[in-house]
Amino acid sequence: MTDTTQAPSASTTGQGLTIERIYTTPGVHPYDEVTWEKREVEQTNWKTGEVIFRQEDVEFPDFWSVNASTIVTTKYFRGAVGSPQRETGLKQLIDRVVLTYVAAGRKHGYFATEDDALVFEHELTYCLLHQIFSFNSPVWFNVGTKSPQQVSACFILSVDDSMDSILNWYKEEGFIFKGGSGAGLNLSRIRSSKELLSSGGTASGPVSFMRGADASAGTIKSGGATRRAAKMVVLDVDHPDIETFIETKAREEDKIRALRDAGFDMDLGGEDITSVQYQNANNSVRVSDEFMRAVEAGDEFGLRSRTTGDVIEKVDARELFEKMAKAAWECADPGVQYDDTINHWHTNPETGRINASNPCSEYMSLDNSSCNLASLNLLKFLTDDNTFDTERFQAVTELVITAMDISICFADFPTESIGETTRNFRQLGIGYANLGALLMATGHGYDSEGGRQLAAAITSLLTGASYKRSAELAAIVGPYAGYAPNAEAHQRVMRQHRDANAQLAPMHEMDTHVQDAATEAWDAVVTLGAENGFRNAQASVLAPTGTIGFMMDCDTTGIEPDFSLVKFKKLVGGGSMQIVNQTIPRALRLLGYDDVTAQGIVDHIAEHGHVIDAPGLDPEHYSVFDTAMGERAIAPMGHVRMMAAVQPFLSGAISKTVNLPESATVEEIEEVYLEGWKLGLKALAVYRDNCKVGQPLSSGKGENKGTADDSSGKPAAEAPAPAVEKVVEYRPVRRRLPKRRTAQTTSFAVGGAEGYLTAGTYENGDLGEIFLKFGKQGSTLAGVMDAFSIAVSVGLQYGVPLETYVEKFSNLRFEPAGMTDDPDVRMAQSLMDYVFRRLALDYLDFDTRDFMGIHTAEERARHLATGSYAPEAGTETRGESEPTQEDDADLESQLESYSQSIAPASARRPEGASSVAADAVEPADTAVEGAAAATDRAAVAGGTTVSAEVHSSAELMEQKLGKAADAPLCMTCGIKMRPAGSCHICEGCGSTSGCS
């Protein structure tokens, strides 16, 4: 880290800011206006129930959710647990950050008087205390501690065409990864493999040097954690090695598949995965307008030498574009960045071009620079009378942007070059979260013109208010050091923003009110900027807001739509409770539904997870409740159009992935990429469901072979750019079981349904047949299950691997589902899910099961204790593990905590609930009944309906949130993560998959 705390302060040209009160009362501290309570923060492994973190007597406001307080305590509190240095409450955390900002503001001349400094302190404290906004995670980690005062989450590096520069790139990335952040860079300056070195030899090309950087990133775990580092690699479309770059990750996916099928350990933590390259970065192609026009026209496009700039090869632009889309169809890489659009909105072109972005693509600025982020919680500005509090929104924006700029005065940076650029240009990234919830609460469909207009107006006001304050700060503490040579360009971009705002066409009174305020702000920006200049080269981005979104108790992250209509609420005593989103009743009231009808709709959502055929709900209103996943998933172009609506009002770009169904075609991805360019986006990334065949816990659906031939339903001749495969024909031979064979029968209960699984084996112990019998079944179901058993048995005898059946049938969701009496498989999403998980545990070797994420209770306990599921050498891993007294005691303890957390409650079984026969499950059923009664009373009081189920959050997530098979498991607590922008976020503990 470079030490910048002694850097000279900015010259003071004015008298300092006068800070107006927004929420606070003179003479009253914000802490004195809330009720505080002591909590025990405990985090458990969702599978085993073992405690992995506990801190007692942690103080939080009573309105903070258990989830928010848990995430803040485990992620942001500093000091070793149990030591005197350990922070014990939210007050300490907020004071540590806010008082550091205030002290720096005083030192560098930001405040007109001491009273203004005090008001600034109180307003900043109030907003953080009431979850109105949050700084990005590095601020909470580092500010006010003895650690380097790192405040930035986003970094952009650079690399030149020399070995010194390339090796320095490896080193700088390593330092950034070590600090827990991510970085991006453009490799296009490195000469291609089709060019000569000065010595006369042939150059290696940038793709070869990507191997070394990828290996480094895979070795240096981000922030010392077990997750991988986050990075972005960009290559210009006119680089001679662009085709190799496009195909790198798609070819590696083929390698993963082949090696896995050959029996190698291709788990992400396995010893053989190191043979697979380029897995630690997001790849993006930087396309130009010239290239995109050639794609439309079907023209040739020239690839240029890096050393001379001459065209050394011509390619068919349309074919190259199809290869980009096909590779993205196969493995989600590469994304695209639209170079001319990015640099058209660049405020500092005289200093240098924008060549790259951070890993999530929202921060786009000069090479060797960084950006600190903060996000506002939009739902906090929706008043009780369903109006948007425009005045307070603008005031809070100006307050926060002031604090963000102050942080640069004392911040440390990982390299001197990054520190110098950041201090000279003072890039900021204010944004927001909870847009999806705000749109739903105000009766706007996410994919609707009204929803896009409101989002655009709010974004316009956000950036306009930020630059207005930036111009005011320039009059007080001076413009950024690099402003003078870029003044004309910066002012031109401000006029572009203002003109885009003038093109908005508000559809409702709310939109109109917000846009009127934005118009005033942009007029002031242009006027004040011409007089004073600007304090900041950049003001706004839309980041993923993963962990800080949970800190603010947001329903949705960044610009994302609502993930689902059902959420999970942590209980004080442990576990979680399924609840319908609190914004839904509010939206129904706004749409004119009476309380009785609204309650019926909410009950329907609680049962089904969607609004289709909800009693009394007008189908015209379905779109208001569309979500990212599920029965009414928003179409891919709905995501693109929302991004396009807000992009003209952002300094940077947007962290968002356009999700496509598994059935999407290469042509659909081409359309997304083409429309993104036409609509003026700066960057786009796509993800086709289940395209990463090497992803842990893949559902195995779709028989994805990495080519487009069968995905569209077209014959191979019609499929775009099909891959050529060598076909080898063979005839399988049936290996029959001996007449007398060994078999074992397992009794089980899933969600109250009892059954028996009989498995027969060959002499060597390999599985060869199964028989399934279920209690109280009719003759039809009995016949179906017999036929199913025969089909699986014949397949096993013809050589179909058991792991293939496990991939196909585990994670299937249908009733009966729920708790089981098996200590190794505590929850099952269906009878098939249980049966094939049990078979995997009994008959598959450890390495295969580990790859699939299927472990015994003993292995899960070992992972918590040692960090590894693997048994010690010589330990037998096949076969059923018997439940121990400790297992039973552990289950009873968990169930007791469920009951105590929601008692007293009258016992009432929800309609349609199945009875539970297994003794081991009966206590859980009692807890469920108690939860139903307790939460029904809560629903009457608070307008929120809660379903009568209490399960692990991971199981509920898979049952109600739709398919998320390609999401990774959280490395901290084991819960399957969900998308947040270009990253993944864990709802259980707040961990992210790589982006800060």
Secondary structure, DSSP 8 states (H G I E B T S, - for coil): -B--TTS------SS-B----SS--TT--GGGGS-EEEEEEEEE-TTT--EEEEEEEEEEETTS-HHHHHHHHHHH--S-TTSTTS--BHHHHHHHHHHHHHHHHHHTT-BSSHHHHHHHHHHHHHHHHTTSEEE-HHHHHHTTSSS--B---EEE----SSHHHHHHHHHHHHHHHHTT-EEEEE-TTS--TTSB-TTSSB---HHHHHHHHHHHHHHS-GGGSSS---EEEEEETTSTTHHHHHHHHHHHHHHHHHHHHTT---STTSTTGGGS-S-SSEEEEEE-HHHHHHHHHT-EEEEE-TTT--EEEEEEHHHHHHHHHHHHHHHS--EEEEHHHHHHT-S-TTT-------TTS----SSSEEEEEEEEEGGGGB-TTS-B-HHHHHHHHHHHHHHHHHHHHH-BBSSHHHHHHHHHH--EEEEEE-HHHHHHHTT--TTSHHHHHHHHHHHHHHHHHHHHHHHHHHHHH---TTHHHHHHHHHHHHHHHHHHHHT----SHHHHHHHHHHHHHHHHHHHHHHHH--S-S--B-B---HHHHHHTT-SS-TT---S-SEEEEE-TTSSEEEEE-THHHHHHHHTT--HHHHHHHHHHHHHHSS-TT-TT--GGGGGGG-BSSSTTB--HHHHHHHHHHHGGG-SS-B---EEE-TT--HHHHHHHHHHHHHTT-SEE-EEETT--TTSTT---GGG--SSSTTTTS--GGGSSS-----------------SS-EEEEEEEEETTEEEEEEEEE-TTS-EEEEEEEETT--HHHHHHHHHHHHHHHHHHHTT--HHHHHHHHTT---SS-EEEEETTEEEESSHHHHHHHHHHHHHS-HHHHHHHT---HHHHHHHHHHS-----TT---SS-----HHHHHHHHHHHHHHHHHH-S------TT------GGGHHHHHHHHHHHHHHHHHHHHHS--EEEEEE-HHHHHHHHS---TTS-B-TTT--B-EEETTEEE-TTT--BSS--
